[in-house]
Amino acid sequence: MPDYRIALEGLELRMGLGIHAEERAAPQRVVLSVWLDCHYDQPPPDDIAAVVDYDFLRAGIIALVAARHFDLQETLVEAVAALALADPRVRRVRVRSVKPDICPDARIGCEIARERD
């Protein structure tokens, strides 16, 4: 049974994220990375319809962050994980968010891994 890991790394977005007044005042830079463990019944043919489409995932994430302000990175990564797990071929997803500019001396992030039941 073929398994593949698809990576969408370093997707840089400007979005509303955070609880502090300065974070609510204007969008900030957030970097998202998503790793999908996908299962196919057999090695897929050279056809995008046969595999999990990372363009769909990228577009879904962009729409998700454009639709609302997230207070917490934890809420953001859960929403991205749910989006990825909507495709039944995704068995496991790992999502990382990083706010690189909020602190002058550190990058602040959150990472989760979720599996299909």
C-alpha positions as a Markdown table, in Angstrom:
| # | Residue | x | y | z |
|---|---|---|---|---|
| 1 | Met | 0.0 | 0.0 | 0.0 |
| 2 | Pro | 1.8 | 3.2 | -1.1 |
| 3 | Asp | 2.2 | 6.0 | 1.3 |
| 4 | Tyr | 3.5 | 9.5 | 0.4 |
| 5 | Arg | 4.3 | 12.6 | 2.4 |
| 6 | Ile | 3.3 | 15.8 | 0.8 |
| 7 | Ala | 4.9 | 19.0 | 2.2 |
| 8 | Leu | 3.7 | 22.6 | 1.9 |
| 9 | Glu | 6.5 | 24.4 | 3.7 |
| 10 | Gly | 7.0 | 28.1 | 4.4 |
| 11 | Leu | 3.7 | 29.5 | 3.2 |
| 12 | Glu | 4.1 | 33.1 | 4.2 |
| 13 | Leu | 0.8 | 35.0 | 4.8 |
| 14 | Arg | -0.3 | 38.3 | 6.2 |
| 15 | Met | -3.2 | 37.7 | 8.5 |
| 16 | Gly | -5.0 | 38.6 | 11.7 |
| 17 | Leu | -3.5 | 36.5 | 14.5 |
| 18 | Gly | -3.1 | 37.3 | 18.2 |
| 19 | Ile | -4.7 | 38.7 | 21.3 |
| 20 | His | -2.6 | 41.8 | 21.8 |
| 21 | Ala | -3.7 | 45.2 | 20.6 |
| 22 | Glu | -0.8 | 45.6 | 18.2 |
| 23 | Glu | -1.7 | 42.2 | 16.7 |
| 24 | Arg | -5.3 | 43.1 | 16.3 |
| 25 | Ala | -4.5 | 46.5 | 14.8 |
| 26 | Ala | -3.0 | 45.2 | 11.5 |
| 27 | Pro | -2.3 | 41.9 | 9.8 |
| 28 | Gln | 1.1 | 40.3 | 10.7 |
| 29 | Arg | 3.4 | 37.9 | 8.9 |
| 30 | Val | 2.7 | 34.2 | 9.7 |
| 31 | Val | 4.6 | 31.3 | 8.2 |
| 32 | Leu | 2.7 | 28.0 | 7.9 |
| 33 | Ser | 4.1 | 24.6 | 7.1 |
| 34 | Val | 1.9 | 21.5 | 6.6 |
| 35 | Trp | 2.9 | 17.9 | 6.1 |
| 36 | Leu | 0.4 | 15.4 | 4.9 |
| 37 | Asp | 0.8 | 11.6 | 5.1 |
| 38 | Cys | -1.3 | 10.3 | 2.3 |
| 39 | His | -2.4 | 6.8 | 1.5 |
| 40 | Tyr | -3.3 | 5.4 | -2.0 |
| 41 | Asp | -4.4 | 1.9 | -2.8 |
| 42 | Gln | -1.6 | 1.7 | -5.5 |
| 43 | Pro | 1.1 | 3.9 | -6.8 |
| 44 | Pro | -0.8 | 6.8 | -8.5 |
| 45 | Pro | -0.6 | 7.4 | -12.2 |
| 46 | Asp | 0.9 | 10.7 | -13.4 |
| 47 | Asp | -2.4 | 12.5 | -13.0 |
| 48 | Ile | -3.3 | 15.2 | -10.4 |
| 49 | Ala | -6.8 | 13.8 | -10.0 |
| 50 | Ala | -5.2 | 10.7 | -8.5 |
| 51 | Val | -3.4 | 12.4 | -5.6 |
| 52 | Val | -4.0 | 14.9 | -2.8 |
| 53 | Asp | -3.7 | 18.3 | -4.5 |
| 54 | Tyr | -1.4 | 20.7 | -2.6 |
| 55 | Asp | -2.7 | 23.6 | -4.7 |
| 56 | Phe | -6.2 | 22.9 | -3.2 |
| 57 | Leu | -4.7 | 22.9 | 0.3 |
| 58 | Arg | -2.8 | 26.1 | -0.3 |
| 59 | Ala | -5.9 | 27.9 | -1.7 |
| 60 | Gly | -7.9 | 26.6 | 1.2 |
| 61 | Ile | -5.5 | 27.9 | 3.8 |
| 62 | Ile | -5.4 | 31.3 | 2.0 |
| 63 | Ala | -9.2 | 31.5 | 2.1 |
| 64 | Leu | -9.3 | 30.4 | 5.7 |
| 65 | Val | -7.0 | 33.1 | 7.0 |
| 66 | Ala | -8.7 | 35.7 | 4.8 |
| 67 | Ala | -12.0 | 34.9 | 6.3 |
| 68 | Arg | -11.3 | 35.8 | 10.0 |
| 69 | His | -9.0 | 36.9 | 12.7 |
| 70 | Phe | -7.6 | 34.1 | 14.9 |
| 71 | Asp | -6.8 | 34.8 | 18.5 |
| 72 | Leu | -4.6 | 31.8 | 19.0 |
| 73 | Gln | -2.1 | 29.9 | 16.9 |
| 74 | Glu | -3.6 | 26.7 | 18.4 |
| 75 | Thr | -6.9 | 27.6 | 16.8 |
| 76 | Leu | -5.3 | 28.3 | 13.5 |
| 77 | Val | -3.3 | 25.1 | 13.3 |
| 78 | Glu | -6.4 | 23.0 | 14.3 |
| 79 | Ala | -8.4 | 24.7 | 11.5 |
| 80 | Val | -5.7 | 23.9 | 8.9 |
| 81 | Ala | -5.5 | 20.3 | 10.1 |
| 82 | Ala | -9.2 | 19.9 | 9.7 |
| 83 | Leu | -9.0 | 21.3 | 6.2 |
| 84 | Ala | -6.3 | 18.8 | 5.3 |
| 85 | Leu | -8.1 | 15.8 | 6.9 |
| 86 | Ala | -11.2 | 16.6 | 4.9 |
| 87 | Asp | -9.6 | 14.5 | 2.1 |
| 88 | Pro | -10.0 | 10.8 | 3.1 |
| 89 | Arg | -6.6 | 9.9 | 1.6 |
| 90 | Val | -4.9 | 12.0 | 4.3 |
| 91 | Arg | -4.1 | 9.7 | 7.2 |
| 92 | Arg | -2.0 | 12.1 | 9.3 |
| 93 | Val | -1.3 | 15.8 | 9.2 |
| 94 | Arg | 1.3 | 17.9 | 10.9 |
| 95 | Val | 0.8 | 21.7 | 11.0 |
| 96 | Arg | 3.3 | 24.4 | 12.2 |
| 97 | Ser | 2.6 | 28.1 | 12.5 |
| 98 | Val | 5.3 | 30.7 | 13.3 |
| 99 | Lys | 5.0 | 34.4 | 14.0 |
| 100 | Pro | 8.5 | 35.6 | 13.1 |
| 101 | Asp | 8.1 | 39.3 | 13.9 |
| 102 | Ile | 6.1 | 39.5 | 17.1 |
| 103 | Cys | 9.2 | 39.3 | 19.4 |
| 104 | Pro | 12.5 | 41.0 | 18.6 |
| 105 | Asp | 14.5 | 38.0 | 19.8 |
| 106 | Ala | 12.5 | 34.9 | 19.0 |
| 107 | Arg | 10.1 | 33.3 | 16.6 |
| 108 | Ile | 6.9 | 32.2 | 18.3 |
| 109 | Gly | 5.2 | 29.1 | 17.0 |
| 110 | Cys | 2.8 | 26.2 | 17.5 |
| 111 | Glu | 2.8 | 22.7 | 16.0 |
| 112 | Ile | 0.3 | 19.9 | 16.1 |
| 113 | Ala | -0.1 | 16.4 | 14.6 |
| 114 | Arg | -3.5 | 14.9 | 14.0 |
| 115 | Glu | -4.5 | 11.5 | 12.7 |
| 116 | Arg | -7.6 | 10.2 | 11.1 |
| 117 | Asp | -9.7 | 8.0 | 13.5 |
